[in-house]
Amino acid sequence: MQVIKPGDNQGTLYIVATPIGNLEDLSPRAVKVLSDVAVIAAEDTRHSGRLLQHLGISKPLIALHDHNERGRVKSIVSQLMAGADVALISDAGTPLISDPGYVLVRDVRAEGLRVSPIPGPCALVAALSAAGLPTDRFLFVGFLPAKRTGRRTALEELRKEVATLVFYESPHRILATVADIADVMGAQREVVLGREITKTFETFYSGGAADVHAALTEDPHGSRGEFVIVVRGAEKTESGLMAGAVDVDQLLNLLMAELPLKKAAKMASELTGLGKNELYQRALGLKES
């Protein structure tokens, strides 16, 4: 059992959220903390240096990123124990949310030192708030695997998840990822995609996964910027290969009587919202039996 309260002789590690695009989203409290701490740990000191320069703040910066975090922890803990306050910031948004900082926060807390969050911008929360999809239960996945096989395997594992799903994605993979969502989770699975949230060219695309992919493909700027993908969770009736009142086996048999197997699976996916791959495998089994 551990209870950590403010102390007089030891420093505090502040986890400070910074803007994801619009600099006006930085809170006055965040500015004050960044102005008052002894040192700032930043994911990219050059990037964060520009933000601090804009704010008129001059503080010692130390780099803390995925490749050096474990090596930096001991030094930061020592500074906190000596009474110095330290702020942790990432390139954008809230630290630790698909950003470095977990090892530092874990070890600082293990030493009985205080960790205090300074809340603010977070891309996943911003996207959820504007998506119009259920928010009572959601699963933040972060970045899917970069390679197609791993990405599709991960999506297949998430296909029956009833919670709203939230992903981050990079511009050079966004089209492939949305195409895989349409293929694995169903062309009609509802998707809301936020691009460049809070920035000048903020854009939201919404509709069935296949329609969102088509809109991105047609948009000359569709593969530029930072992306958050929000996907409606599966209907509970999808478990057991049932979609609503539809008997999927019966539907596949009817379609296979008129269409090649692949086309039958694809059409069944569009009609039910179930994953094309699973329907194809199910259709194979029905055909063999």
C-alpha positions in Angstrom: 0.0 0.0 0.0 1.4 3.4 -1.0 0.0 6.9 -0.4 2.0 9.7 -2.0 1.2 13.3 -0.9 3.0 16.6 -1.6 6.2 16.9 0.4 8.4 19.8 1.4 11.8 18.4 0.7 11.4 16.5 -2.5 10.5 17.5 -6.0 7.5 16.7 -8.1 7.4 15.1 -11.6 4.8 17.0 -13.6 3.3 15.2 -16.6 2.4 18.1 -18.8 0.0 17.9 -21.8 1.0 20.1 -24.7 -1.0 21.1 -27.8 -1.6 18.6 -30.6 -1.8 21.4 -33.1 -3.3 24.6 -31.9 -1.0 26.4 -29.5 -3.9 28.2 -27.9 -4.9 24.8 -26.4 -2.0 25.0 -23.9 -3.5 25.7 -20.5 -2.3 28.6 -18.3 -1.5 26.1 -15.6 0.7 24.1 -18.0 2.6 27.4 -18.9 3.1 28.2 -15.2 4.5 24.7 -14.4 6.8 24.8 -17.4 8.0 28.2 -16.2 8.6 27.1 -12.6 10.2 23.7 -12.9 14.0 23.3 -12.7 14.3 21.1 -15.8 12.1 19.8 -18.6 12.4 16.3 -20.0 11.2 16.3 -23.7 10.7 13.6 -26.3 12.5 15.8 -28.9 14.4 18.8 -27.4 14.5 20.6 -30.8 10.7 20.3 -31.3 9.9 21.3 -27.7 12.5 24.0 -27.8 10.5 25.8 -30.4 7.4 25.6 -28.2 9.2 27.0 -25.2 10.7 29.7 -27.3 7.2 30.7 -28.5 6.1 30.8 -24.8 9.2 32.8 -23.8 10.4 30.1 -21.4 14.1 29.3 -21.1 14.8 26.1 -19.1 17.3 23.3 -19.3 16.1 20.5 -21.6 17.0 16.8 -21.5 16.0 14.3 -24.1 13.8 11.4 -23.0 12.6 9.1 -25.7 12.0 5.4 -26.4 15.7 4.7 -27.0 17.2 6.3 -23.8 14.4 6.4 -21.2 15.8 3.7 -19.0 19.2 5.4 -18.9 17.7 8.8 -18.0 15.5 7.6 -15.1 18.2 7.5 -12.4 19.4 11.0 -13.1 15.8 12.4 -13.0 15.0 10.5 -9.8 18.2 12.0 -8.2 17.1 15.5 -9.1 13.6 14.9 -7.7 15.1 13.6 -4.5 17.3 16.7 -4.2 14.2 18.8 -4.3 14.1 19.9 -8.0 10.7 19.8 -9.8 10.8 18.2 -13.3 8.3 18.4 -16.1 7.8 15.7 -18.7 6.4 16.7 -22.1 6.1 14.8 -25.4 6.1 16.1 -29.0 2.3 16.7 -28.8 -0.6 15.8 -26.5 -0.5 13.9 -23.2 2.8 12.1 -22.4 2.6 8.3 -22.1 -0.3 8.0 -24.5 1.5 6.3 -27.3 4.5 8.3 -26.2 7.5 7.7 -23.8 7.3 8.2 -20.1 5.9 4.9 -18.7 9.3 3.7 -17.3 10.0 7.1 -15.8 6.6 7.4 -14.1 6.7 3.8 -12.8 10.2 4.2 -11.3 9.5 7.7 -9.8 6.4 6.4 -8.1 8.3 3.3 -6.9 10.7 5.6 -5.1 7.7 7.2 -3.3 8.1 10.5 -5.1 5.2 12.6 -6.3 3.9 12.5 -9.9 1.3 15.1 -10.7 -0.7 15.3 -14.0 -1.3 18.6 -15.7 -4.2 17.6 -18.0 -4.8 19.0 -21.5 -4.9 18.0 -25.1 -5.1 14.4 -26.1 -5.7 13.3 -29.7 -7.7 10.2 -28.8 -10.1 12.1 -26.4 -10.5 14.9 -28.9 -11.4 12.5 -31.7 -13.8 10.5 -29.5 -15.6 13.7 -28.4 -16.3 14.7 -32.0 -16.9 11.2 -33.6 -20.5 10.7 -32.6 -19.8 7.1 -31.7 -20.5 5.5 -28.3 -18.0 6.7 -25.6 -19.3 4.9 -22.6 -16.8 2.1 -23.3 -13.8 2.4 -25.6 -10.5 0.6 -26.2 -7.5 2.6 -27.2 -5.2 0.4 -29.3 -2.6 3.0 -30.3 -0.7 2.2 -33.5 -1.5 -1.1 -35.3 1.5 -3.2 -36.6 3.2 -1.6 -39.5 3.3 -4.8 -41.6 0.1 -5.9 -43.4 0.0 -9.4 -42.0 0.4 -8.3 -38.4 -2.1 -5.5 -38.8 -4.7 -7.7 -40.2 -4.1 -10.3 -37.5 -4.6 -7.6 -34.8 -7.8 -6.4 -36.5 -9.1 -9.9 -36.7 -8.6 -10.2 -32.9 -10.5 -7.0 -32.3 -13.3 -7.6 -34.8 -15.8 -8.9 -32.2 -14.9 -6.2 -29.6 -18.1 -4.4 -28.7 -16.3 -1.3 -27.3 -15.6 1.6 -29.6 -12.0 1.2 -31.0 -9.5 4.0 -31.3 -6.3 3.8 -33.3 -3.5 6.2 -34.2 -2.0 6.0 -37.7 0.7 7.6 -39.8 0.1 9.2 -43.2 2.1 6.7 -45.2 -0.1 3.8 -43.8 -3.5 5.4 -43.4 -5.0 4.1 -46.7 -3.7 0.6 -46.2 -5.0 0.5 -42.6 -8.5 1.8 -43.5 -8.6 -0.7 -46.4 -7.7 -3.5 -44.0 -10.4 -2.4 -41.5 -13.0 -2.6 -44.3 -11.7 -6.0 -45.4 -11.4 -7.6 -42.0 -14.2 -5.9 -40.0 -16.6 -5.3 -42.9 -17.1 -2.7 -45.5 -20.1 -1.2 -43.7 -18.4 -1.0 -40.2 -18.8 2.6 -39.2 -15.6 4.6 -39.1 -14.9 8.2 -38.1 -11.4 9.4 -39.1 -10.0 12.6 -37.8 -7.1 14.2 -39.7 -5.1 17.2 -38.4 -7.3 17.6 -35.3 -7.2 21.2 -33.9 -5.0 22.3 -36.9 -5.9 24.6 -39.8 -7.0 21.8 -42.1 -8.8 19.7 -39.5 -11.0 17.2 -41.4 -13.4 14.4 -40.3 -14.4 11.6 -42.6 -17.2 9.3 -41.5 -19.3 6.5 -42.9 -18.8 2.8 -43.7 -15.1 1.8 -43.7 -15.1 1.3 -47.5 -16.7 4.7 -48.1 -14.1 6.4 -45.8 -11.3 4.7 -47.7 -12.8 5.9 -51.0 -13.1 9.5 -49.6 -9.5 9.4 -48.5 -8.3 8.1 -51.8 -10.2 10.9 -53.7 -9.0 13.7 -51.4 -5.6 15.1 -52.6 -4.7 15.8 -49.0 -6.1 12.5 -47.7 -2.7 11.0 -46.9 -1.2 14.0 -45.2 -1.1 14.9 -41.5 -1.8 13.1 -38.3 -4.7 10.6 -38.0 -7.0 9.2 -35.4 -9.3 6.4 -36.4 -12.4 5.7 -34.4 -14.3 2.5 -35.2 -17.8 1.5 -33.9 -17.6 -1.6 -31.8 -19.1 -4.9 -33.0 -22.8 -5.6 -32.4 -23.1 -8.2 -29.6 -25.1 -10.4 -32.0 -22.1 -10.8 -34.2 -20.6 -13.4 -31.9 -21.2 -16.9 -33.1 -21.4 -15.8 -36.7 -24.8 -14.2 -36.3 -25.6 -10.6 -37.4 -29.0 -9.4 -36.2 -31.6 -12.0 -37.2 -29.6 -13.2 -40.2 -28.4 -16.8 -40.2 -25.0 -16.4 -41.7 -24.6 -20.0 -42.8 -27.9 -19.9 -44.6 -26.9 -16.6 -46.3 -23.5 -18.0 -47.4 -25.2 -21.1 -48.9 -27.7 -19.0 -50.8 -24.9 -16.7 -52.2 -22.6 -19.6 -53.1 -25.4 -21.1 -55.1 -25.2 -18.1 -57.4 -21.6 -16.7 -57.0 -18.0 -17.8 -56.8 -16.9 -18.4 -53.2 -14.8 -15.2 -52.9 -17.6 -13.0 -54.2 -20.1 -14.7 -51.9 -17.9 -14.0 -48.9 -17.4 -10.4 -50.0 -21.1 -9.8 -50.5 -22.0 -11.5 -47.2 -19.4 -9.2 -45.5 -21.1 -6.2 -47.0 -24.6 -7.4 -45.9 -23.7 -8.4 -42.4 -20.7 -6.2 -41.4 -18.8 -9.3 -40.5 -15.1 -9.8 -41.6 -14.6 -11.0 -45.1 -11.8 -13.3 -44.1 -13.8 -15.2 -41.5 -16.8 -15.5 -43.8 -14.5 -16.9 -46.5 -13.2 -19.5 -44.2 -16.7 -20.3 -43.0 -17.8 -20.6 -46.6 -14.9 -23.0 -47.4 -16.1 -25.2 -44.5 -19.6 -25.2 -45.7 -18.6 -26.0 -49.3 -16.4 -28.9 -48.1 -19.1 -30.3 -45.9 
